[in-house]
Amino acid sequence: MMSRKLLVFLFLITFLFKPISFLASAENVTFDFHSFTLRNLTLLGDSHLRNGVVSLTQELGVPSSSSGTVIYDYPILFFDQDSNTTASFHTRFSFRIKNLNPSSFGDGLAFFLSPDNQTLGSPGGYLGLVNSSQLTKNRFVAVEFDTRLDPHFGDPNDNHVGLDIDSLNSIKTVDPSSQGIDLKSGKHLTAWIDYMNELKRLRVFLSSSDSKPQNPLLTVDIDLSGYLREMMFVGFSASTEGSTEIHLIENWSFHSSGLSPVRHPHNVSDSSVTIITDIHRSSSGSNHHKKLALGLGIAGPVFFCVVLSVFGYISLRKWKGARTEKNLKAEFVAGPRQFSYKELMSATRGFHSSRIIGHGAFGNVYKAIFMSSGTIAAVKRSRHSHEGKSEFLAELSVIACLRHKNLVQLQGWCAEKGELLLVYEFMPNGSLDKLLYPESGHGMSLSWCNRKNIAVGLASVLSYLHQECEQQVIHRDIKTSNIMLDGNFNARLGDFGLARLMDHDKSPVSTLTAGTMGYLAPEYLHCGTATEKTDVFSYGVVVLEVACGRRPIEKEPYSQKLENLVDWVWGLHTDGRILEAADKRLNGEFKEEEMRKLLLVGLSCAHPDSAERPSMRRVLQILNNEADPVFVPKRKPSLIFSCSLTVEDIVSDDEECQRASVSHDEDHMKDSASQV
């Protein structure tokens, strides 16, 4: 508090001697991405970032169906209620649409404005803008660059640009071949989209160079004021259906205009000024003033130096306590906000036990209700701030930069009062293990459709973490209790406290083994080497849990011996009875071929030999019927380890990380013991 007062005091001194006019931040927005990073952008679906370029769809050598979106993180004001004014906007971007297989093409990309920052539609002719099952749900204004003829939406041909409003039936289209442009040529193309609210006119320019053409390709006289809501998000989407078309956004600039900034001049009221009158102008008074001025001239700088010294001393004393918070701020990109401790205390009713919705090695998870906004969040609170610091920092450094529809979204953080807190979006359906193994035994059972969707969603996010991020992310703790379910029972992976970042071309690093028994790959237990294939093993166990409704380690009903889920399913596969592993609570309400495929995918991922496990990208292709399943031998192979690592090699992390990992492992061991 003392340092704050000093800051205020110094500010007031500066303020009084230097009149200022304060200018409110303008409502008009400008940004320019010469190349892309994860800062200020949200990637949804199959979109990913590589070498500063956003790819909206999957880069696969085999035909696939894909859908992806990239959105600017912050909403933009397009309508000012006070002045009843709608903004004009101008955007410029360069893109390429190319094909690995020239005979395979479709479906195109779109620039859009939407009130929703989670816009992700279906693959195929829906351009990632519209959900195939809810065609009228999404609201948007979009300019499409379509590369497939889809009669269902009234497309004129397989090479056109059109304006879409809340529907993929374009208001007006034009063929760019009239200007010698083929959208799917793979060439670098630049587009300019200008909307002038004064003229009620939208124009689209397109060129194969970086020079803006004199004449527009598409002109539409339209008043968008009825469609541009107060706050809107801007971004790009694209899709494919059984093709190898790739949609790349190379750079992007945007500018809104027409909304006048509000100027707030600094006003000094009469009551704030004290006028001193009746000043004597005698010579003695003049001498007195000279002495006073001399005294002030000497005392002023001295006083200022004293103030600075006191301020520096106090700041130095507080530096150590504030070090964690400063480090955290340095780690962050723009996006997750910093919550105050008071705010989180109030939202969780003082971290009351009635608000606990989960437990973990990090600590308790609380349900937080923010009365001011009416929103709900989940707050993870460190059990021991000192011991949990390494996991806290690890989770922040990893997840703050990740964007995927199957990740639990980080909303903010707090490091005050010796507390370490993470704020996540609230998942109304809790964790996967709670639905697979309800405590009462009579809880709601997940349908087969939900289970398939969970397996696909988890495969999608792991493929993103392993192969599509700038640095490879190894989660190291994939299990059903770390997989959350949103309102639509979509899988959301969370808890990155044990995650590690790795360069894609670097060898795996040996660390102290941490995780949960039953999910740990054999080579990880023996050698302590965490790789993407150790995550694949854990995924395989989770998939078998989802299909079978059994825990990784359970007691046999008669002998009370511990039985491993992977061994049990593999034994049924050996006997040709693998479908008998299906969860009895499904009552046979599933397609046998789909169940067989999921069980075999689980076994292939849980193969004892890590070299035989498929990549998560291959798993995703198999589940989406885009690749053939991996062969699974009838008998479970045995594996002999020859590990030359010493104990010193394995325990290579610093002491703090070791303590956190040991604590994490012990907690999970206790959890496993209580489960069996």
C-alpha positions in Angstrom: 0.0 0.0 0.0 2.9 2.4 0.8 4.4 2.0 -2.6 1.0 2.7 -4.2 0.7 5.9 -2.2 4.1 7.0 -3.3 3.3 6.3 -6.9 0.1 8.3 -6.6 2.1 11.1 -5.0 4.7 11.2 -7.7 1.9 11.1 -10.3 0.1 14.0 -8.8 3.3 16.1 -8.7 3.8 15.5 -12.4 0.2 16.0 -13.1 -0.1 19.4 -11.3 2.9 20.8 -13.2 2.0 19.4 -16.6 -1.6 20.0 -17.8 -2.8 17.1 -19.8 -5.8 16.3 -22.0 -7.0 12.7 -21.8 -8.1 11.0 -24.9 -10.4 8.0 -24.6 -9.3 5.0 -26.6 -10.9 5.2 -30.0 -13.6 2.8 -30.9 -12.0 2.4 -34.3 -9.7 -0.6 -34.5 -6.6 -1.3 -36.5 -4.3 -4.4 -36.5 -1.8 -5.8 -38.9 -0.4 -9.3 -39.0 2.6 -9.5 -41.4 3.0 -13.1 -40.2 1.0 -15.0 -37.5 1.8 -16.2 -34.0 -0.6 -17.5 -31.4 -0.8 -14.0 -29.8 -4.2 -12.4 -30.2 -5.6 -15.3 -32.3 -7.9 -18.3 -31.5 -7.6 -21.4 -33.6 -10.6 -23.7 -33.8 -11.1 -27.1 -35.4 -8.4 -28.3 -37.7 -6.7 -24.9 -38.1 -3.1 -24.8 -37.1 -0.1 -22.5 -37.3 3.2 -23.3 -39.1 6.1 -21.0 -39.9 4.0 -17.9 -39.4 1.2 -19.0 -41.7 -2.3 -20.2 -40.6 -3.5 -23.4 -42.3 -7.3 -23.6 -41.9 -7.6 -27.3 -42.9 -5.6 -30.4 -42.4 -2.4 -31.0 -44.5 -2.8 -34.6 -45.5 -1.7 -36.5 -48.5 -4.9 -38.6 -48.6 -8.4 -37.1 -49.1 -10.1 -36.1 -45.9 -12.9 -34.0 -44.5 -11.7 -31.0 -42.5 -13.0 -27.7 -41.1 -11.1 -25.0 -39.3 -11.4 -21.4 -38.1 -9.0 -18.6 -37.0 -10.5 -15.7 -35.1 -9.1 -12.4 -33.8 -9.3 -12.7 -30.0 -11.0 -9.3 -29.3 -14.5 -8.2 -30.3 -14.7 -5.1 -32.4 -17.3 -2.4 -32.1 -19.3 -2.1 -35.3 -22.3 -0.1 -34.0 -22.3 2.8 -31.7 -25.7 3.1 -29.9 -25.0 6.7 -28.6 -24.5 8.1 -32.1 -26.6 5.4 -33.9 -23.6 5.0 -36.3 -22.5 1.8 -38.0 -18.7 1.5 -38.8 -17.1 1.1 -42.1 -14.3 -1.5 -42.4 -11.4 -2.3 -44.7 -9.5 -5.6 -44.6 -6.6 -6.9 -46.7 -5.2 -10.4 -46.6 -3.1 -12.8 -48.7 -4.0 -16.4 -49.1 -3.3 -19.5 -51.1 -5.5 -22.4 -51.9 -3.5 -25.4 -53.1 -3.9 -29.1 -53.6 -1.5 -32.0 -52.9 -3.6 -34.0 -55.4 -4.6 -31.9 -58.5 -7.7 -34.0 -59.1 -8.9 -33.4 -55.6 -10.4 -30.0 -54.8 -12.9 -28.2 -52.6 -14.4 -26.5 -50.8 -12.9 -23.0 -50.2 -12.5 -20.4 -47.6 -14.3 -17.3 -46.2 -13.6 -14.1 -44.4 -16.4 -13.5 -41.9 -17.8 -11.2 -39.2 -19.8 -12.9 -36.4 -21.2 -12.1 -33.0 -19.8 -15.5 -31.9 -16.1 -16.2 -31.1 -16.7 -20.0 -31.3 -17.8 -20.1 -35.0 -16.9 -23.5 -36.3 -19.1 -25.1 -38.8 -19.2 -28.4 -40.6 -16.7 -29.6 -43.3 -17.7 -29.8 -46.9 -19.8 -27.2 -48.7 -20.5 -25.5 -45.3 -17.1 -23.7 -45.5 -16.7 -24.0 -41.7 -19.4 -21.3 -41.3 -22.5 -23.4 -40.8 -23.4 -26.5 -38.8 -24.9 -29.1 -41.2 -27.5 -30.0 -38.6 -28.4 -26.4 -37.6 -28.2 -24.4 -40.9 -29.8 -21.3 -39.4 -28.0 -21.2 -36.0 -24.9 -19.2 -36.9 -25.1 -15.5 -37.7 -22.5 -14.0 -40.0 -21.5 -11.7 -42.8 -19.0 -13.4 -45.0 -17.2 -13.1 -48.3 -16.6 -16.6 -49.7 -13.9 -17.8 -52.0 -15.5 -21.0 -53.2 -13.7 -23.8 -55.1 -16.5 -26.3 -55.5 -19.8 -26.3 -57.3 -22.4 -27.1 -54.7 -25.9 -27.0 -56.3 -27.5 -27.2 -52.8 -26.4 -23.6 -52.2 -27.0 -22.3 -55.7 -23.3 -22.1 -56.6 -22.7 -21.0 -60.2 -19.4 -22.9 -60.7 -16.3 -24.2 -58.9 -14.5 -20.9 -59.0 -16.4 -17.9 -57.6 -16.4 -15.1 -55.0 -19.7 -14.3 -53.2 -21.3 -12.3 -50.4 -23.1 -14.4 -47.8 -25.3 -13.2 -44.9 -26.6 -15.8 -42.4 -26.7 -18.3 -45.3 -24.4 -20.0 -47.8 -26.8 -19.0 -50.6 -24.9 -16.0 -51.8 -26.6 -12.7 -52.3 -24.3 -12.1 -55.3 -21.4 -14.0 -56.9 -18.8 -13.4 -59.5 -16.3 -15.6 -61.4 -12.7 -14.3 -60.8 -11.6 -16.0 -64.0 -12.9 -12.9 -65.8 -9.7 -11.3 -64.4 -7.6 -14.4 -65.1 -7.6 -15.7 -61.5 -8.1 -19.3 -60.6 -8.7 -19.6 -56.8 -7.4 -23.1 -56.5 -4.2 -22.5 -58.6 -2.0 -22.6 -55.5 -0.7 -19.1 -56.3 -0.3 -16.2 -53.9 -3.5 -14.1 -54.0 -4.4 -10.9 -52.2 -7.9 -9.8 -51.4 -9.2 -6.4 -50.3 -12.7 -6.1 -48.8 -14.1 -2.6 -48.3 -17.4 -1.7 -46.8 -18.4 2.0 -46.9 -21.3 2.6 -44.6 -21.9 6.1 -46.0 -22.5 4.6 -49.5 -24.0 1.4 -48.2 -21.7 -0.5 -50.5 -19.4 -3.5 -50.2 -16.6 -4.0 -52.7 -14.2 -7.0 -53.1 -10.9 -6.6 -55.0 -8.7 -9.6 -55.9 -5.2 -9.7 -57.4 -2.4 -12.2 -58.0 0.0 -9.4 -56.9 0.2 -7.2 -53.8 -1.0 -4.2 -55.8 -4.7 -3.3 -55.3 -6.5 -3.3 -58.7 -8.3 -0.2 -59.9 -11.6 -1.9 -60.4 -13.4 -4.2 -57.9 -14.1 -7.8 -58.7 -17.4 -7.8 -56.8 -19.6 -4.8 -55.9 -22.8 -5.1 -53.8 -25.0 -2.2 -52.9 -26.2 -3.2 -49.4 -26.9 -1.7 -46.0 -25.1 -3.9 -43.4 -26.2 -1.9 -40.4 -29.0 -4.4 -39.7 -26.5 -7.2 -39.6 -23.5 -5.6 -37.9 -24.2 -5.8 -34.2 -22.6 -3.7 -31.5 -19.7 -6.1 -31.0 -18.5 -8.6 -33.6 -15.6 -11.0 -34.1 -13.6 -11.2 -37.3 -11.8 -14.2 -38.8 -11.5 -16.8 -41.5 -12.9 -20.3 -42.0 -12.4 -23.1 -44.5 -13.5 -26.7 -45.2 -12.9 -29.7 -47.3 -14.9 -32.9 -48.0 -12.9 -35.9 -49.2 -10.2 -33.7 -50.8 -6.6 -32.7 -50.1 -7.2 -28.9 -50.6 -5.2 -26.7 -48.2 -6.3 -23.2 -47.3 -3.5 -20.9 -46.1 -3.7 -17.3 -44.7 -0.3 -15.7 -45.0 -1.0 -12.1 -43.7 -3.9 -10.0 -42.6 -4.7 -6.4 -41.8 -7.9 -4.8 -40.7 -9.2 -1.3 -40.0 -12.6 -0.1 -38.9 -13.6 3.6 -39.2 -16.4 6.0 -38.9 -16.9 5.8 -35.2 -15.8 9.0 -33.6 -13.6 8.7 -30.5 -14.9 10.4 -27.4 -12.7 13.2 -26.1 -12.6 13.8 -22.3 -10.6 17.0 -21.6 -9.0 17.4 -18.2 -11.2 19.9 -16.4 -10.2 21.8 -13.3 -13.3 23.1 -11.5 -13.3 26.4 -9.6 -13.6 24.7 -6.3 -10.4 22.8 -6.9 -8.3 26.1 -7.1 -7.4 28.0 -4.1 -6.6 31.7 -4.8 -4.3 33.4 -2.3 -5.0 37.2 -2.0 -3.6 40.2 -0.1 0.0 39.5 -0.8 2.3 42.3 0.4 4.7 43.7 -2.2 7.1 45.3 0.3 10.9 44.9 -0.1 11.0 42.8 3.0 8.3 40.6 1.5 10.4 40.4 -1.6 13.5 39.3 0.3 11.3 36.8 2.2 10.1 35.4 -1.1 13.6 35.1 -2.4 14.7 33.2 0.6 11.7 31.0 0.4 12.4 30.4 -3.3 16.0 29.5 -2.5 14.9 27.2 0.3 12.4 25.5 -2.0 15.0 25.3 -4.8 17.3 23.4 -2.5 14.8 21.4 -0.5 12.7 20.4 -3.5 15.3 18.2 -5.2 16.4 16.9 -1.8 12.9 15.9 -0.9 12.4 14.4 -4.3 15.6 12.3 -3.9 14.4 11.2 -0.4 11.0 10.1 -1.9 12.8 8.2 -4.7 15.1 6.5 -2.1 12.2 5.5 0.1 10.3 4.2 -2.9 13.3 2.3 -4.2 13.9 0.8 -0.7 10.3 -0.4 -0.4 10.2 -1.7 -3.9 13.4 -3.7 -3.3 12.0 -5.2 -0.2 8.9 -6.2 -2.1 10.7 -7.5 -5.1 11.2 -11.0 -3.8 7.6 -11.4 -2.9 6.4 -10.1 -6.3 8.9 -12.1 -8.3 6.5 -15.0 -9.0 3.8 -12.6 -10.3 6.3 -10.8 -12.5 7.6 -14.0 -14.0 4.0 -15.1 -14.7 3.3 -11.8 -16.5 6.4 -12.3 -18.6 5.3 -15.7 -19.6 1.9 -14.6 -20.8 0.7 -13.6 -24.2 -2.3 -11.3 -24.4 -5.5 -13.1 -23.7 -5.9 -14.7 -20.2 -6.6 -11.9 -17.7 -5.2 -11.5 -14.2 -7.9 -11.8 -11.6 -7.7 -10.2 -8.2 -7.6 -12.5 -5.2 -10.6 -10.6 -3.7 -12.6 -11.2 -6.8 -11.9 -15.0 -6.7 -12.6 -15.1 -3.0 -16.0 -13.6 -3.5 -16.8 -15.8 -6.4 -16.0 -19.0 -4.5 -17.6 -17.8 -1.2 -14.2 -17.7 0.4 -13.1 -21.1 -1.1 -16.0 -22.7 0.8 -16.0 -26.5 0.9 -19.5 -26.6 -0.7 -18.0 -25.1 -3.8 -15.4 -27.9 -4.3 -16.1 -29.7 -7.6 -12.9 -31.6 -8.0 -9.5 -32.6 -6.6 -6.1 -33.1 -8.1 -2.4 -33.2 -7.3 -2.3 -29.4 -7.8 -5.1 -28.9 -5.2 -8.8 -28.4 -5.1 -11.0 -27.1 -7.9 -13.8 -24.7 -7.0 -17.0 -23.5 -8.7 -16.8 -19.8 -9.0 -19.9 -17.6 -9.7 -19.2 -14.0 -10.7 -22.3 -12.1 -9.7 -21.3 -9.0 -11.6 -21.4 -10.7 -15.0 -23.5 -13.8 -14.1 -20.8 -16.1 -15.5 -19.5 -19.4 -14.0 -15.9 -20.6 -14.0 -13.7 -23.3 -12.4 -10.8 -22.1 -10.1 -7.9 -24.4 -9.5 -6.2 -23.5 -6.2 -2.7 -24.7 -5.3 -2.6 -26.9 -2.2 0.9 -25.8 -1.3 2.0 -22.6 -3.1 5.7 -23.3 -2.8 5.6 -27.0 -3.8 3.0 -26.4 -6.5 4.8 -23.5 -8.1 6.6 -25.5 -10.8 3.4 -27.2 -11.9 1.5 -23.9 -11.8 4.2 -22.3 -14.0 4.3 -25.3 -16.3 0.5 -25.2 -16.8 0.5 -21.5 -17.5 3.4 -21.6 -19.9 1.9 -24.4 -21.9 -1.9 -23.9 -22.0 -1.8 -20.1 -22.3 -0.6 -20.4 -25.9 -2.9 -23.2 -27.0 -6.1 -22.9 -28.9 -8.3 -25.9 -29.8 -11.9 -26.7 -29.5 -11.2 -29.8 -27.4 -9.1 -28.0 -24.8 -10.4 -26.5 -21.6 -10.0 -22.8 -22.2 -7.9 -20.9 -19.7 -9.7 -17.6 -18.8 -7.2 -16.1 -16.3 -4.9 -16.5 -13.3 -4.0 -15.0 -10.0 -0.8 -15.0 -7.9 -1.5 -13.0 -4.7 -1.5 -13.6 -0.9 0.9 -16.5 -1.4 -1.8 -18.3 -3.5 -1.5 -19.7 -7.0 -4.8 -19.8 -8.9 -5.9 -20.7 -12.4 -9.3 -19.8 -13.8 -10.9 -22.0 -16.4 -14.2 -22.1 -18.2 -16.8 -24.2 -16.3 -17.6 -27.6 -17.7 -21.3 -28.4 -16.8 -21.0 -32.1 -17.3 -17.8 -32.5 -15.2 -15.1 -35.0 -15.8 -15.4 -38.2 -18.0 -14.6 -40.5 -15.1 -17.7 -39.2 -13.1 -20.0 -40.3 -16.0 -18.2 -43.6 -16.7 -18.1 -44.6 -13.0 -21.0 -42.8 -11.2 -20.6 -43.1 -7.4 -24.2 -44.3 -7.0 -23.9 -46.8 -9.8 -27.2 -45.5 -11.2 -26.1 -42.3 -12.8 -26.6 -41.2 -16.4 -24.9 -43.5 -18.9 -23.1 -42.0 -21.9 -24.6 -42.9 -25.3 -22.6 -44.6 -28.0 -22.7 -41.4 -30.0 -21.3 -39.4 -27.1 -18.5 -42.0 -26.6 -17.5 -42.0 -30.3 -17.5 -38.2 -30.2 -15.3 -38.2 -27.1 -12.7 -40.5 -28.7 -12.6 -38.4 -31.8 -12.3 -35.1 -30.0 -9.5 -36.4 -27.7 -7.6 -37.7 -30.8 -8.0 -34.4 -32.5 -6.6 -32.3 -29.6 -3.7 -34.7 -29.1 -2.9 -34.6 -32.8 -2.8 -30.8 -32.5 -0.5 -30.9 -29.4 1.9 -33.5 -30.9 2.2 -32.3 -34.5 0.5 -28.9 -35.1 1.9 -26.6 -32.4 5.1 -24.6 -32.9 6.5 -26.7 -30.1 5.4 -30.2 -29.4 3.4 -30.6 -26.2 3.7 -33.9 -24.3 0.8 -34.0 -21.8 2.1 -36.9 -19.6 -1.2 -37.3 -17.6 -4.0 -38.3 -20.0 -6.7 -40.0 -18.0 -10.5 -39.9 -17.7 -10.4 -37.5 -14.7 -8.5 -35.0 -16.7 -11.0 -35.1 -19.6 -13.8 -32.7 -19.1 -17.2 -32.7 -20.9 -18.9 -29.5 -22.0 -22.7 -29.0 -22.3 -22.8 -31.1 -25.5 -20.6 -33.8 -24.0 -17.6 -32.8 -26.2 -14.3 -33.9 -24.7 -12.1 -31.1 -23.4 -8.6 -32.0 -22.3 -7.3 -30.2 -19.1 -4.7 -30.4 -16.3 -1.4 -29.5 -18.0 0.5 -29.5 -14.7 2.9 -32.3 -15.9 3.0 -31.2 -19.5 6.4 -30.6 -21.3 7.2 -28.5 -24.3 9.7 -30.0 -26.8 11.1 -28.9 -30.2 9.8 -31.2 -32.9 13.3 -32.2 -34.0 14.7 -32.8 -30.5 15.2 -36.1 -28.7 12.9 -36.8 -25.8 14.1 -35.8 -22.4 14.3 -38.3 -19.5 12.5 -37.0 -16.4 11.2 -38.3 -13.1 8.3 -40.6 -13.9 5.0 -39.0 -13.0 1.4 -39.8 -13.8 -1.2 -42.4 -12.8 -0.8 -46.1 -12.6 -2.7 -47.9 -15.3 -2.1 -45.2 -17.8 1.7 -45.2 -17.9 3.4 -46.7 -20.9 5.8 -49.6 -20.2 8.9 -47.8 -21.5 8.0 -44.7 -19.5 7.9 -46.8 -16.3 11.2 -48.5 -17.1 13.3 -45.7 -18.6 11.5 -42.5 -17.6 11.4 -41.2 -21.2 8.3 -39.2 -22.0 7.5 -39.0 -25.7 4.4 -38.5 -27.8 4.0 -42.3 -27.9 3.6 -42.4 -24.1 0.6 -40.1 -24.6 -0.6 -42.4 -27.3 -0.5 -45.3 -24.8 -2.5 -43.3 -22.3 -5.0 -42.4 -25.0 -5.4 -46.1 -25.8 -6.3 -46.9 -22.2 -8.9 -44.1 -22.1 -10.4 -45.3 -25.4 -10.8 -48.8 -23.9 -12.4 -47.3 -20.8 -14.9 -45.4 -22.9 -15.8 -48.5 -24.9 -15.8 -51.0 -22.0 -16.9 -48.9 -19.0 -14.2 -50.4 -16.9 -11.3 -48.8 -15.0 -7.7 -49.4 -16.1 -7.1 -51.6 -13.1 -10.0 -53.5 -11.5 -10.5 -56.4 -9.1 -11.8 -59.7 -10.6 -15.3 -60.4 -9.3 -14.4 -63.8 -7.8 -10.7 -64.0 -7.1 -10.3 -60.3 -6.1 -7.1 -60.2 -8.1 -6.2 -57.0 -9.8 -6.9 -57.2 -13.6 -5.4 -54.9 -16.2 -7.9 -53.5 -18.7 -5.5 -53.8 -21.7 -4.7 -57.4 -20.9 -8.4 -58.2 -20.4 -9.5 -56.8 -23.8 -6.5 -58.3 -25.5 -7.4 -61.7 -24.1 -10.9 -61.4 -25.6 -9.4 -60.3 -28.9 -7.2 -63.5 -28.8 -10.3 -65.6 -28.3 -12.1 -63.8 -31.2 -14.7 -62.4 -28.7 -13.6 -58.7 -28.6 -17.1 -57.4 -28.9 -17.8 -58.9 -25.5 -15.7 -56.1 -24.0 -18.4 -53.6 -24.9 -20.0 -51.8 -21.9 -23.1 -53.7 -20.9 -24.8 -50.4 -20.0 -25.1 -49.7 -23.7 -27.5 -52.6 -24.0 -26.1 -53.4 -27.4 -27.2 -50.0 -28.8 -24.1 -49.5 -31.0 -22.9 -50.6 -34.5 -20.7 -53.6 -34.1 -18.2 -52.5 -36.7 -17.8 -49.1 -35.0 -17.3 -50.8 -31.6 -14.8 -53.2 -33.0 -12.9 -50.4 -34.6 -12.8 -48.4 -31.4 -11.6 -51.4 -29.4 -8.9 -52.2 -31.9 -7.8 -48.6 -32.0 -7.4 -48.7 -28.2 -5.3 -51.9 -28.4 -3.1 -50.6 -31.1 -2.4 -47.4 -29.1 -1.7 -49.5 -26.0 0.7 -51.8 -27.8 3.7 -52.7 -25.5 6.2 -51.6 -28.2 6.1 -47.9 -28.7 7.3 -48.2 -32.3 4.2 -50.1 -33.2 1.8 -47.5 -31.9 0.2 -45.2 -34.5 0.5 -41.4 -34.3 -2.4 -39.4 -33.1 -2.9 -38.0 -36.5 -3.2 -41.6 -37.9 -5.7 -42.4 -35.1 -7.8 -39.4 -36.0 -7.8 -40.5 -39.7 -8.9 -44.0 -38.7 -11.7 -42.8 -36.5 -12.9 -40.5 -39.3 -12.8 -43.3 -41.9 -10.0 -41.6 -43.7 -7.3 -44.3 -43.2 -7.3 -48.1 -42.7 -7.0 -49.4 -39.1 -3.6 -50.5 -37.8 -3.1 -54.3 -37.6 -3.4 -55.6 -34.0 -1.9 -59.1 -33.4 -4.1 -61.7 -31.9 -1.8 -62.3 -29.0 -0.4 -59.4 -26.9 3.4 -59.1 -27.7 5.9 -59.3 -24.9 8.7 -56.8 -24.7 12.1 -56.9 -23.0 13.6 -53.6 -22.0 17.3 -52.7 -22.2 17.6 -49.3 -20.6 21.0 -47.9 -20.1 19.8 -44.9 -18.1 21.0 -44.5 -14.5 18.9 -43.2 -11.7 20.8 -39.9 -12.0 19.8 -39.7 -15.7 16.2 -40.3 -15.0 16.0 -37.8 -12.1 17.2 -34.9 -14.2 14.7 -32.2 -13.3 15.5 -29.6 -10.7 14.6 -30.3 -7.1 11.5 -28.2 -7.2 10.1 -30.1 -10.2 11.0 -33.4 -8.6 9.1 -32.6 -5.5 6.1 -31.5 -7.5 6.2 -34.6 -9.6 6.7 -36.9 -6.7 3.8 -35.3 -4.9 1.7 -35.6 -8.0 2.6 -39.3 -8.4 1.9 -40.1 -4.8 -1.5 -38.5 -5.0 -2.3 -40.4 -8.1 -1.1 -43.6 -6.5 -3.5 -43.0 -3.6 -6.3 -42.3 -6.0 -5.6 -45.5 -7.9 -5.5 -47.4 -4.6 -8.8 -46.0 -3.6 -10.3 -47.0 -6.9 -9.2 -50.6 -6.7 
